[in-house]
């Protein structure tokens, strides 16, 4: 049966592997994980770091764009409500 490790655990161990304060064998014994997994987690962590920062910027931009869209939509709703009320008053005057 395969053992599943949480992302938090993998990140913690990968950071220790990257620090190189202990050997891979020592860390494998400490965390009871095969050495090849530690090497793979290190590689994945190092490959993912550039995307981490670009994704954060992208998320902030998307959040800002979403906020602007929401503000524009609220303005449109307000304008349409005013126009709708005005039209209702005009129809009431014509109908009377």
Biopython code that builds the backbone (N, CA, C, O; Angstrom):
import numpy as np
from Bio.PDB.StructureBuilder import StructureBuilder

atoms = [
    (1, "UNK", "N", (0.840, -1.178, 0.000)),
    (1, "UNK", "CA", (0.000, 0.000, 0.000)),
    (1, "UNK", "C", (0.890, 1.247, 0.000)),
    (1, "UNK", "O", (1.852, 1.335, 0.762)),
    (2, "UNK", "N", (0.553, 2.211, -0.868)),
    (2, "UNK", "CA", (1.318, 3.441, -0.962)),
    (2, "UNK", "C", (0.926, 4.404, 0.144)),
    (2, "UNK", "O", (-0.241, 4.506, 0.521)),
    (3, "UNK", "N", (1.909, 5.093, 0.644)),
    (3, "UNK", "CA", (1.646, 6.085, 1.674)),
    (3, "UNK", "C", (1.531, 7.452, 1.007)),
    (3, "UNK", "O", (2.351, 7.812, 0.162)),
    (4, "UNK", "N", (0.520, 8.199, 1.389)),
    (4, "UNK", "CA", (0.335, 9.547, 0.865)),
    (4, "UNK", "C", (0.837, 10.555, 1.879)),
    (4, "UNK", "O", (0.575, 10.444, 3.076)),
    (5, "UNK", "N", (1.569, 11.548, 1.374)),
    (5, "UNK", "CA", (2.098, 12.598, 2.231)),
    (5, "UNK", "C", (1.399, 13.911, 1.888)),
    (5, "UNK", "O", (1.106, 14.186, 0.725)),
    (6, "UNK", "N", (1.144, 14.698, 2.890)),
    (6, "UNK", "CA", (0.488, 15.988, 2.659)),
    (6, "UNK", "C", (1.463, 16.952, 1.981)),
    (6, "UNK", "O", (2.680, 16.793, 2.065)),
    (7, "UNK", "N", (0.907, 17.932, 1.322)),
    (7, "UNK", "CA", (1.733, 18.948, 0.681)),
    (7, "UNK", "C", (2.579, 19.711, 1.685)),
    (7, "UNK", "O", (3.720, 20.080, 1.408)),
    (8, "UNK", "N", (1.996, 19.941, 2.858)),
    (8, "UNK", "CA", (2.719, 20.660, 3.912)),
    (8, "UNK", "C", (3.951, 19.864, 4.354)),
    (8, "UNK", "O", (5.029, 20.427, 4.544)),
    (9, "UNK", "N", (3.777, 18.555, 4.515)),
    (9, "UNK", "CA", (4.892, 17.692, 4.916)),
    (9, "UNK", "C", (5.964, 17.678, 3.831)),
    (9, "UNK", "O", (7.154, 17.804, 4.120)),
    (10, "UNK", "N", (5.530, 17.524, 2.577)),
    (10, "UNK", "CA", (6.484, 17.487, 1.465)),
    (10, "UNK", "C", (7.283, 18.787, 1.403)),
    (10, "UNK", "O", (8.497, 18.767, 1.202)),
    (11, "UNK", "N", (6.598, 19.912, 1.576)),
    (11, "UNK", "CA", (7.271, 21.209, 1.523)),
    (11, "UNK", "C", (8.291, 21.340, 2.644)),
    (11, "UNK", "O", (9.406, 21.815, 2.430)),
    (12, "UNK", "N", (7.906, 20.920, 3.828)),
    (12, "UNK", "CA", (8.803, 21.000, 4.989)),
    (12, "UNK", "C", (10.063, 20.186, 4.747)),
    (12, "UNK", "O", (11.175, 20.655, 4.991)),
    (13, "UNK", "N", (9.880, 18.969, 4.267)),
    (13, "UNK", "CA", (11.019, 18.086, 4.040)),
    (13, "UNK", "C", (11.853, 18.611, 2.870)),
    (13, "UNK", "O", (13.082, 18.585, 2.932)),
    (14, "UNK", "N", (11.206, 19.083, 1.810)),
    (14, "UNK", "CA", (11.939, 19.600, 0.650)),
    (14, "UNK", "C", (12.813, 20.780, 1.045)),
    (14, "UNK", "O", (13.938, 20.906, 0.561)),
    (15, "UNK", "N", (12.312, 21.638, 1.913)),
    (15, "UNK", "CA", (13.109, 22.781, 2.374)),
    (15, "UNK", "C", (14.343, 22.290, 3.110)),
    (15, "UNK", "O", (15.434, 22.831, 2.929)),
    (16, "UNK", "N", (14.180, 21.283, 3.929)),
    (16, "UNK", "CA", (15.343, 20.737, 4.652)),
    (16, "UNK", "C", (16.347, 20.124, 3.692)),
    (16, "UNK", "O", (17.555, 20.252, 3.892)),
    (17, "UNK", "N", (15.863, 19.463, 2.658)),
    (17, "UNK", "CA", (16.757, 18.872, 1.668)),
    (17, "UNK", "C", (17.507, 19.987, 0.936)),
    (17, "UNK", "O", (18.710, 19.881, 0.697)),
    (18, "UNK", "N", (16.793, 21.050, 0.584)),
    (18, "UNK", "CA", (17.411, 22.172, -0.137)),
    (18, "UNK", "C", (18.468, 22.863, 0.732)),
    (18, "UNK", "O", (19.504, 23.288, 0.221)),
    (19, "UNK", "N", (18.219, 22.975, 2.018)),
    (19, "UNK", "CA", (19.175, 23.615, 2.925)),
    (19, "UNK", "C", (20.501, 22.863, 2.980)),
    (19, "UNK", "O", (21.551, 23.460, 3.219)),
    (20, "UNK", "N", (20.449, 21.562, 2.759)),
    (20, "UNK", "CA", (21.632, 20.690, 2.757)),
    (20, "UNK", "C", (22.404, 20.729, 4.079)),
    (20, "UNK", "O", (23.631, 20.622, 4.087)),
    (21, "UNK", "N", (21.687, 20.881, 5.191)),
    (21, "UNK", "CA", (22.341, 20.824, 6.485)),
    (21, "UNK", "C", (22.557, 19.369, 6.910)),
    (21, "UNK", "O", (23.462, 19.068, 7.689)),
    (22, "UNK", "N", (21.724, 18.486, 6.394)),
    (22, "UNK", "CA", (21.856, 17.047, 6.635)),
    (22, "UNK", "C", (21.923, 16.354, 5.281)),
    (22, "UNK", "O", (21.508, 16.914, 4.267)),
    (23, "UNK", "N", (22.443, 15.144, 5.270)),
    (23, "UNK", "CA", (22.504, 14.398, 4.018)),
    (23, "UNK", "C", (21.111, 13.843, 3.694)),
    (23, "UNK", "O", (20.225, 13.792, 4.547)),
    (24, "UNK", "N", (20.954, 13.435, 2.446)),
    (24, "UNK", "CA", (19.687, 12.837, 2.017)),
    (24, "UNK", "C", (19.403, 11.590, 2.852)),
    (24, "UNK", "O", (18.265, 11.355, 3.259)),
    (25, "UNK", "N", (20.425, 10.807, 3.100)),
    (25, "UNK", "CA", (20.237, 9.580, 3.884)),
    (25, "UNK", "C", (19.777, 9.884, 5.301)),
    (25, "UNK", "O", (18.908, 9.196, 5.835)),
    (26, "UNK", "N", (20.352, 10.907, 5.908)),
    (26, "UNK", "CA", (19.943, 11.283, 7.266)),
    (26, "UNK", "C", (18.484, 11.736, 7.287)),
    (26, "UNK", "O", (17.722, 11.358, 8.177)),
    (27, "UNK", "N", (18.104, 12.547, 6.301)),
    (27, "UNK", "CA", (16.730, 13.025, 6.253)),
    (27, "UNK", "C", (15.753, 11.888, 5.936)),
    (27, "UNK", "O", (14.633, 11.862, 6.445)),
    (28, "UNK", "N", (16.184, 10.963, 5.103)),
    (28, "UNK", "CA", (15.341, 9.812, 4.777)),
    (28, "UNK", "C", (15.072, 8.996, 6.032)),
    (28, "UNK", "O", (13.949, 8.541, 6.248)),
    (29, "UNK", "N", (16.076, 8.809, 6.846)),
    (29, "UNK", "CA", (15.897, 8.083, 8.109)),
    (29, "UNK", "C", (15.036, 8.877, 9.084)),
    (29, "UNK", "O", (14.150, 8.326, 9.736)),
    (30, "UNK", "N", (15.302, 10.155, 9.174)),
    (30, "UNK", "CA", (14.574, 11.013, 10.111)),
    (30, "UNK", "C", (13.076, 11.012, 9.814)),
    (30, "UNK", "O", (12.259, 10.895, 10.727)),
    (31, "UNK", "N", (12.717, 11.143, 8.535)),
    (31, "UNK", "CA", (11.304, 11.254, 8.160)),
    (31, "UNK", "C", (10.699, 9.939, 7.659)),
    (31, "UNK", "O", (9.520, 9.878, 7.311)),
    (32, "UNK", "N", (11.516, 8.900, 7.630)),
    (32, "UNK", "CA", (11.076, 7.580, 7.177)),
    (32, "UNK", "C", (10.475, 7.651, 5.772)),
    (32, "UNK", "O", (9.378, 7.161, 5.504)),
    (33, "UNK", "N", (11.251, 8.285, 4.890)),
    (33, "UNK", "CA", (10.855, 8.445, 3.493)),
    (33, "UNK", "C", (12.029, 7.986, 2.640)),
    (33, "UNK", "O", (13.187, 8.207, 2.995)),
    (34, "UNK", "N", (11.729, 7.348, 1.517)),
    (34, "UNK", "CA", (12.793, 6.863, 0.642)),
    (34, "UNK", "C", (13.575, 8.035, 0.061)),
    (34, "UNK", "O", (13.022, 9.101, -0.208)),
    (35, "UNK", "N", (14.883, 7.810, -0.125)),
    (35, "UNK", "CA", (15.763, 8.863, -0.634)),
    (35, "UNK", "C", (15.324, 9.398, -1.989)),
    (35, "UNK", "O", (15.437, 10.594, -2.257)),
    (36, "UNK", "N", (14.820, 8.508, -2.845)),
    (36, "UNK", "CA", (14.403, 8.959, -4.179)),
    (36, "UNK", "C", (13.227, 9.938, -4.093)),
    (36, "UNK", "O", (13.123, 10.855, -4.908)),
    (37, "UNK", "N", (12.344, 9.745, -3.109)),
    (37, "UNK", "CA", (11.240, 10.685, -2.920)),
    (37, "UNK", "C", (11.770, 12.055, -2.506)),
    (37, "UNK", "O", (11.289, 13.082, -2.985)),
    (38, "UNK", "N", (12.745, 12.067, -1.629)),
    (38, "UNK", "CA", (13.318, 13.337, -1.184)),
    (38, "UNK", "C", (13.940, 14.085, -2.354)),
    (38, "UNK", "O", (13.789, 15.300, -2.478)),
    (39, "UNK", "N", (14.631, 13.357, -3.202)),
    (39, "UNK", "CA", (15.238, 13.975, -4.377)),
    (39, "UNK", "C", (14.171, 14.523, -5.309)),
    (39, "UNK", "O", (14.315, 15.621, -5.846)),
    (40, "UNK", "N", (13.096, 13.758, -5.503)),
    (40, "UNK", "CA", (11.998, 14.205, -6.368)),
    (40, "UNK", "C", (11.330, 15.444, -5.789)),
    (40, "UNK", "O", (11.044, 16.387, -6.527)),
    (41, "UNK", "N", (11.073, 15.462, -4.464)),
    (41, "UNK", "CA", (10.422, 16.611, -3.828)),
    (41, "UNK", "C", (11.296, 17.864, -3.943)),
    (41, "UNK", "O", (10.786, 18.964, -4.159)),
    (42, "UNK", "N", (12.606, 17.693, -3.799)),
    (42, "UNK", "CA", (13.529, 18.812, -3.944)),
    (42, "UNK", "C", (13.446, 19.369, -5.359)),
    (42, "UNK", "O", (13.354, 20.581, -5.551)),
    (43, "UNK", "N", (13.478, 18.487, -6.338)),
    (43, "UNK", "CA", (13.413, 18.905, -7.736)),
    (43, "UNK", "C", (12.099, 19.639, -8.021)),
    (43, "UNK", "O", (12.101, 20.686, -8.668)),
    (44, "UNK", "N", (10.981, 19.091, -7.539)),
    (44, "UNK", "CA", (9.674, 19.716, -7.754)),
    (44, "UNK", "C", (9.613, 21.090, -7.087)),
    (44, "UNK", "O", (9.060, 22.033, -7.653)),
    (45, "UNK", "N", (10.176, 21.199, -5.895)),
    (45, "UNK", "CA", (10.164, 22.476, -5.174)),
    (45, "UNK", "C", (10.972, 23.527, -5.923)),
    (45, "UNK", "O", (10.526, 24.663, -6.081)),
    (46, "UNK", "N", (12.148, 23.151, -6.379)),
    (46, "UNK", "CA", (13.002, 24.102, -7.084)),
    (46, "UNK", "C", (12.385, 24.508, -8.431)),
    (46, "UNK", "O", (12.504, 25.662, -8.844)),
    (47, "UNK", "N", (11.737, 23.576, -9.106)),
    (47, "UNK", "CA", (11.093, 23.891, -10.378)),
    (47, "UNK", "C", (9.856, 24.768, -10.175)),
    (47, "UNK", "O", (9.521, 25.582, -11.035)),
    (48, "UNK", "N", (9.188, 24.602, -9.046)),
    (48, "UNK", "CA", (7.961, 25.341, -8.792)),
    (48, "UNK", "C", (8.150, 26.735, -8.240)),
    (48, "UNK", "O", (7.221, 27.541, -8.280)),
    (49, "UNK", "N", (9.327, 27.040, -7.724)),
    (49, "UNK", "CA", (9.559, 28.355, -7.116)),
    (49, "UNK", "C", (9.323, 29.524, -8.071)),
    (49, "UNK", "O", (8.663, 30.486, -7.676)),
    (50, "UNK", "N", (9.824, 29.493, -9.299)),
    (50, "UNK", "CA", (9.565, 30.633, -10.187)),
    (50, "UNK", "C", (8.070, 30.856, -10.431)),
    (50, "UNK", "O", (7.616, 31.998, -10.504)),
    (51, "UNK", "N", (7.319, 29.785, -10.555)),
    (51, "UNK", "CA", (5.876, 29.902, -10.782)),
    (51, "UNK", "C", (5.160, 30.443, -9.560)),
    (51, "UNK", "O", (4.127, 31.101, -9.683)),
    (52, "UNK", "N", (5.690, 30.176, -8.401)),
    (52, "UNK", "CA", (5.070, 30.639, -7.167)),
    (52, "UNK", "C", (4.926, 32.153, -7.169)),
    (52, "UNK", "O", (3.867, 32.681, -6.830)),
    (53, "UNK", "N", (5.970, 32.835, -7.543)),
    (53, "UNK", "CA", (5.941, 34.291, -7.517)),
    (53, "UNK", "C", (5.158, 34.867, -8.681)),
    (53, "UNK", "O", (4.446, 35.857, -8.513)),
    (54, "UNK", "N", (5.273, 34.270, -9.853)),
    (54, "UNK", "CA", (4.512, 34.785, -10.987)),
    (54, "UNK", "C", (3.023, 34.528, -10.793)),
    (54, "UNK", "O", (2.201, 35.338, -11.221)),
    (55, "UNK", "N", (2.660, 33.418, -10.157)),
    (55, "UNK", "CA", (1.259, 33.106, -9.884)),
    (55, "UNK", "C", (0.684, 34.100, -8.885)),
    (55, "UNK", "O", (-0.465, 34.520, -9.020)),
    (56, "UNK", "N", (1.463, 34.475, -7.898)),
    (56, "UNK", "CA", (0.977, 35.425, -6.894)),
    (56, "UNK", "C", (0.670, 36.768, -7.550)),
    (56, "UNK", "O", (-0.343, 37.395, -7.240)),
    (57, "UNK", "N", (1.542, 37.210, -8.453)),
    (57, "UNK", "CA", (1.297, 38.464, -9.153)),
    (57, "UNK", "C", (0.074, 38.348, -10.046)),
    (57, "UNK", "O", (-0.738, 39.270, -10.122)),
    (58, "UNK", "N", (-0.055, 37.220, -10.716)),
    (58, "UNK", "CA", (-1.197, 36.995, -11.600)),
    (58, "UNK", "C", (-2.496, 37.002, -10.792)),
    (58, "UNK", "O", (-3.493, 37.590, -11.211)),
    (59, "UNK", "N", (-2.475, 36.343, -9.629)),
    (59, "UNK", "CA", (-3.667, 36.302, -8.781)),
    (59, "UNK", "C", (-4.057, 37.702, -8.310)),
    (59, "UNK", "O", (-5.239, 38.043, -8.277)),
    (60, "UNK", "N", (-3.062, 38.509, -7.948)),
    (60, "UNK", "CA", (-3.353, 39.876, -7.508)),
    (60, "UNK", "C", (-3.960, 40.678, -8.647)),
    (60, "UNK", "O", (-4.904, 41.440, -8.440)),
    (61, "UNK", "N", (-3.422, 40.508, -9.848)),
    (61, "UNK", "CA", (-3.949, 41.233, -11.005)),
    (61, "UNK", "C", (-5.375, 40.789, -11.295)),
    (61, "UNK", "O", (-6.245, 41.620, -11.555)),
    (62, "UNK", "N", (-5.621, 39.478, -11.251)),
    (62, "UNK", "CA", (-6.967, 38.978, -11.491)),
    (62, "UNK", "C", (-7.933, 39.480, -10.425)),
    (62, "UNK", "O", (-9.077, 39.818, -10.727)),
    (63, "UNK", "N", (-7.474, 39.529, -9.187)),
    (63, "UNK", "CA", (-8.306, 40.031, -8.096)),
    (63, "UNK", "C", (-8.631, 41.509, -8.321)),
    (63, "UNK", "O", (-9.765, 41.939, -8.109)),
    (64, "UNK", "N", (-7.643, 42.273, -8.744)),
    (64, "UNK", "CA", (-7.850, 43.698, -9.011)),
    (64, "UNK", "C", (-8.819, 43.870, -10.177)),
    (64, "UNK", "O", (-9.716, 44.711, -10.122)),
    (65, "UNK", "N", (-8.640, 43.070, -11.239)),
    (65, "UNK", "CA", (-9.542, 43.139, -12.394)),
    (65, "UNK", "C", (-10.969, 42.770, -11.989)),
    (65, "UNK", "O", (-11.929, 43.398, -12.437)),
    (66, "UNK", "N", (-11.099, 41.770, -11.157)),
    (66, "UNK", "CA", (-12.416, 41.350, -10.689)),
    (66, "UNK", "C", (-13.064, 42.458, -9.874)),
    (66, "UNK", "O", (-14.257, 42.726, -10.021)),
    (67, "UNK", "N", (-12.284, 43.100, -9.019)),
    (67, "UNK", "CA", (-12.801, 44.200, -8.197)),
    (67, "UNK", "C", (-13.271, 45.352, -9.079)),
    (67, "UNK", "O", (-14.319, 45.948, -8.827)),
    (68, "UNK", "N", (-12.495, 45.662, -10.110)),
    (68, "UNK", "CA", (-12.896, 46.735, -11.038)),
    (68, "UNK", "C", (-14.185, 46.367, -11.764)),
    (68, "UNK", "O", (-15.060, 47.214, -11.940)),
    (69, "UNK", "N", (-14.307, 45.124, -12.181)),
    (69, "UNK", "CA", (-15.517, 44.671, -12.861)),
    (69, "UNK", "C", (-16.729, 44.804, -11.948)),
    (69, "UNK", "O", (-17.789, 45.260, -12.377)),
    (70, "UNK", "N", (-16.569, 44.405, -10.688)),
    (70, "UNK", "CA", (-17.668, 44.501, -9.727)),
    (70, "UNK", "C", (-18.090, 45.959, -9.545)),
    (70, "UNK", "O", (-19.282, 46.264, -9.521)),
    (71, "UNK", "N", (-17.118, 46.854, -9.418)),
    (71, "UNK", "CA", (-17.437, 48.279, -9.260)),
    (71, "UNK", "C", (-18.188, 48.805, -10.481)),
    (71, "UNK", "O", (-19.171, 49.534, -10.342)),
    (72, "UNK", "N", (-17.728, 48.439, -11.673)),
    (72, "UNK", "CA", (-18.412, 48.876, -12.899)),
    (72, "UNK", "C", (-19.839, 48.347, -12.959)),
    (72, "UNK", "O", (-20.756, 49.066, -13.355)),
    (73, "UNK", "N", (-20.024, 47.098, -12.566)),
    (73, "UNK", "CA", (-21.363, 46.513, -12.588)),
    (73, "UNK", "C", (-22.295, 47.206, -11.596)),
    (73, "UNK", "O", (-23.469, 47.424, -11.894)),
    (74, "UNK", "N", (-21.775, 47.551, -10.421)),
    (74, "UNK", "CA", (-22.598, 48.282, -9.455)),
    (74, "UNK", "C", (-22.994, 49.653, -10.004)),
    (74, "UNK", "O", (-24.123, 50.100, -9.801)),
    (75, "UNK", "N", (-22.074, 50.317, -10.694)),
    (75, "UNK", "CA", (-22.397, 51.612, -11.306)),
    (75, "UNK", "C", (-23.509, 51.448, -12.341)),
    (75, "UNK", "O", (-24.449, 52.242, -12.394)),
    (76, "UNK", "N", (-23.386, 50.407, -13.157)),
    (76, "UNK", "CA", (-24.417, 50.161, -14.174)),
    (76, "UNK", "C", (-25.765, 49.864, -13.535)),
    (76, "UNK", "O", (-26.798, 50.340, -14.005)),
    (77, "UNK", "N", (-25.755, 49.082, -12.472)),
    (77, "UNK", "CA", (-27.006, 48.771, -11.767)),
    (77, "UNK", "C", (-27.640, 50.048, -11.239)),
    (77, "UNK", "O", (-28.846, 50.251, -11.375)),
    (78, "UNK", "N", (-26.835, 50.900, -10.641)),
    (78, "UNK", "CA", (-27.341, 52.159, -10.116)),
    (78, "UNK", "C", (-27.928, 53.032, -11.216)),
    (78, "UNK", "O", (-29.011, 53.597, -11.060)),
    (79, "UNK", "N", (-27.208, 53.139, -12.325)),
    (79, "UNK", "CA", (-27.687, 53.949, -13.439)),
    (79, "UNK", "C", (-28.979, 53.375, -14.007)),
    (79, "UNK", "O", (-29.912, 54.129, -14.287)),
    (80, "UNK", "N", (-29.052, 52.081, -14.180)),
    (80, "UNK", "CA", (-30.264, 51.457, -14.714)),
    (80, "UNK", "C", (-31.448, 51.616, -13.765)),
    (80, "UNK", "O", (-32.586, 51.779, -14.204)),
    (81, "UNK", "N", (-31.176, 51.569, -12.473)),
    (81, "UNK", "CA", (-32.254, 51.771, -11.495)),
    (81, "UNK", "C", (-32.831, 53.175, -11.603)),
    (81, "UNK", "O", (-34.047, 53.359, -11.567)),
    (82, "UNK", "N", (-31.945, 54.169, -11.736)),
    (82, "UNK", "CA", (-32.399, 55.556, -11.875)),
    (82, "UNK", "C", (-33.201, 55.706, -13.162)),
    (82, "UNK", "O", (-34.271, 56.314, -13.158)),
    (83, "UNK", "N", (-32.697, 55.160, -14.253)),
    (83, "UNK", "CA", (-33.411, 55.259, -15.534)),
    (83, "UNK", "C", (-34.760, 54.546, -15.464)),
    (83, "UNK", "O", (-35.752, 55.038, -16.003)),
    (84, "UNK", "N", (-34.798, 53.405, -14.812)),
    (84, "UNK", "CA", (-36.031, 52.637, -14.670)),
    (84, "UNK", "C", (-37.071, 53.435, -13.877)),
    (84, "UNK", "O", (-38.236, 53.506, -14.268)),
    (85, "UNK", "N", (-36.645, 54.031, -12.770)),
    (85, "UNK", "CA", (-37.554, 54.853, -11.972)),
    (85, "UNK", "C", (-38.087, 56.031, -12.788)),
    (85, "UNK", "O", (-39.278, 56.336, -12.726)),
    (86, "UNK", "N", (-37.222, 56.689, -13.545)),
    (86, "UNK", "CA", (-37.623, 57.816, -14.383)),
    (86, "UNK", "C", (-38.658, 57.389, -15.416)),
    (86, "UNK", "O", (-39.660, 58.072, -15.629)),
    (87, "UNK", "N", (-38.397, 56.239, -16.059)),
    (87, "UNK", "CA", (-39.336, 55.733, -17.068)),
    (87, "UNK", "C", (-40.689, 55.367, -16.450)),
    (87, "UNK", "O", (-41.736, 55.600, -17.056)),
    (88, "UNK", "N", (-40.664, 54.798, -15.253)),
    (88, "UNK", "CA", (-41.923, 54.461, -14.571)),
    (88, "UNK", "C", (-42.752, 55.726, -14.323)),
    (88, "UNK", "O", (-43.967, 55.721, -14.523)),
    (89, "UNK", "N", (-42.097, 56.805, -13.889)),
    (89, "UNK", "CA", (-42.805, 58.065, -13.638)),
    (89, "UNK", "C", (-43.386, 58.624, -14.931)),
    (89, "UNK", "O", (-44.509, 59.128, -14.938)),
    (90, "UNK", "N", (-42.639, 58.540, -16.013)),
    (90, "UNK", "CA", (-43.123, 59.035, -17.303)),
    (90, "UNK", "C", (-44.322, 58.227, -17.779)),
    (90, "UNK", "O", (-45.277, 58.795, -18.307)),
    (91, "UNK", "N", (-44.284, 56.903, -17.599)),
    (91, "UNK", "CA", (-45.402, 56.048, -18.016)),
    (91, "UNK", "C", (-46.627, 56.364, -17.173)),
    (91, "UNK", "O", (-47.740, 56.387, -17.699)),
    (92, "UNK", "N", (-46.454, 56.607, -15.883)),
    (92, "UNK", "CA", (-47.587, 56.961, -14.998)),
    (92, "UNK", "C", (-48.221, 58.269, -15.448)),
    (92, "UNK", "O", (-49.446, 58.385, -15.429)),
    (93, "UNK", "N", (-47.433, 59.252, -15.850)),
    (93, "UNK", "CA", (-47.960, 60.542, -16.305)),
    (93, "UNK", "C", (-48.746, 60.384, -17.611)),
    (93, "UNK", "O", (-49.800, 60.993, -17.793)),
    (94, "UNK", "N", (-48.218, 59.563, -18.507)),
    (94, "UNK", "CA", (-48.884, 59.355, -19.783)),
    (94, "UNK", "C", (-50.183, 58.576, -19.589)),
    (94, "UNK", "O", (-51.183, 58.864, -20.245)),
    (95, "UNK", "N", (-50.172, 57.601, -18.698)),
    (95, "UNK", "CA", (-51.337, 56.761, -18.439)),
    (95, "UNK", "C", (-52.442, 57.543, -17.726)),
    (95, "UNK", "O", (-53.617, 57.211, -17.879)),
    (96, "UNK", "N", (-52.100, 58.549, -16.971)),
    (96, "UNK", "CA", (-53.099, 59.290, -16.179)),
    (96, "UNK", "C", (-53.997, 60.166, -16.989)),
    (96, "UNK", "O", (-54.871, 60.834, -16.435)),
]
sb = StructureBuilder()
sb.init_structure("model")
sb.init_model(0)
sb.init_chain("A")
sb.init_seg("    ")
for serial, (resi, resn, name, xyz) in enumerate(atoms, 1):
    if name == "N":
        sb.init_residue(resn, " ", resi, " ")
    sb.init_atom(name, np.array(xyz, "f"), 0.0, 1.0, " ", f" {name:<3s}", serial, name[0])
structure = sb.get_structure()
